[in-house]
């Protein structure tokens, strides 16, 4: 199993609509990917590691798939539509990482 993490770094003055991300964008991703996306999670950053520090990432999602090929098959055909929706919830550029899930 793999996990695709899409993380939005916190910066002063950035815009991020958590409700839109949770209620519209991620359901769009799941509906387009279909069974290629086993499930996903959504995180809302609360704080950094030091007392009073802002969260490193204001928001993130984790998409779980059987393989990189499964992710590419589900996401690739719909990438343009999914990526075009980003402007509806943020002006931040995401950081993306693909990881192997070794303990689940």
C-alpha positions as CSV (number, residue, x, y, z in Angstrom):
1,X,0.0,0.0,0.0
2,X,1.2,3.5,-0.7
3,X,0.2,6.9,0.6
4,X,0.2,10.1,-1.3
5,X,0.5,13.1,1.1
6,X,-0.5,16.5,-0.2
7,X,0.6,19.1,2.3
8,X,0.0,22.9,2.2
9,X,2.8,24.8,4.1
10,X,1.6,27.6,6.4
11,X,2.7,31.1,5.4
12,X,1.5,34.4,6.8
13,X,-1.4,35.8,4.8
14,X,-2.2,32.6,2.9
15,X,-5.8,31.6,2.1
16,X,-7.0,28.1,2.9
17,X,-10.7,27.2,3.0
18,X,-10.9,24.0,5.2
19,X,-14.6,23.5,4.7
20,X,-14.3,23.6,0.9
21,X,-11.2,21.3,1.0
22,X,-13.0,18.7,3.2
23,X,-16.5,18.9,1.8
24,X,-15.9,19.5,-2.0
25,X,-12.3,19.1,-3.1
26,X,-11.5,15.8,-1.5
27,X,-14.9,14.2,-2.4
28,X,-14.1,15.3,-6.0
29,X,-10.8,13.6,-5.9
30,X,-12.3,10.4,-4.5
31,X,-15.2,10.4,-7.1
32,X,-12.8,10.8,-10.0
33,X,-10.3,8.2,-8.7
34,X,-13.0,5.7,-7.9
35,X,-11.7,2.4,-6.6
36,X,-8.1,3.4,-7.3
37,X,-8.4,5.4,-4.1
38,X,-8.9,3.0,-1.2
39,X,-9.6,5.8,1.2
40,X,-8.3,9.2,2.2
41,X,-7.9,11.3,5.3
42,X,-7.8,15.1,5.7
43,X,-5.8,16.9,8.4
44,X,-6.2,20.5,9.7
45,X,-3.0,21.9,11.2
46,X,-3.3,23.2,14.7
47,X,0.2,24.0,16.0
48,X,3.9,23.5,15.5
49,X,6.2,21.6,17.8
50,X,7.2,24.6,19.9
51,X,4.8,26.3,22.3
52,X,2.9,29.0,20.4
53,X,4.4,28.1,17.0
54,X,2.0,27.9,14.0
55,X,1.4,24.6,12.3
56,X,4.0,23.7,9.7
57,X,1.2,22.7,7.3
58,X,-2.2,24.4,7.4
59,X,-3.9,21.4,5.8
60,X,-3.1,18.1,4.2
61,X,-4.6,15.0,2.8
62,X,-3.4,11.4,2.5
63,X,-4.7,9.3,-0.3
64,X,-4.2,5.5,0.1
65,X,-3.8,3.3,-3.0
66,X,-2.6,-0.2,-3.7
67,X,0.4,1.0,-5.8
68,X,1.9,4.0,-7.6
69,X,0.4,2.5,-10.8
70,X,-3.1,2.5,-9.3
71,X,-2.7,6.1,-8.2
72,X,-1.5,7.1,-11.6
73,X,-4.4,5.2,-13.3
74,X,-7.0,6.9,-11.0
75,X,-5.5,10.4,-10.9
76,X,-3.9,10.9,-14.3
77,X,-7.0,11.0,-16.5
78,X,-8.5,13.6,-14.1
79,X,-5.4,15.6,-13.1
80,X,-6.4,18.7,-15.1
81,X,-9.8,19.0,-13.4
82,X,-8.6,18.1,-9.9
83,X,-5.7,20.6,-10.1
84,X,-7.9,23.3,-11.5
85,X,-10.0,23.1,-8.4
86,X,-7.1,24.1,-6.1
87,X,-7.7,27.8,-6.7
88,X,-11.2,27.4,-5.1
89,X,-9.7,26.7,-1.6
90,X,-6.1,28.0,-1.4
91,X,-3.5,30.2,-3.0
92,X,-0.7,28.0,-1.6
93,X,1.4,25.5,-3.6
94,X,1.2,22.0,-2.2
95,X,4.2,19.8,-1.3
96,X,3.6,16.2,-2.4
97,X,5.2,13.0,-1.2
98,X,4.6,9.3,-2.1
99,X,5.4,6.9,0.7
100,X,5.2,3.1,1.2
101,X,3.0,2.3,4.2
102,X,5.0,-0.1,6.3
103,X,2.8,-0.2,9.3
104,X,-0.9,0.4,9.1
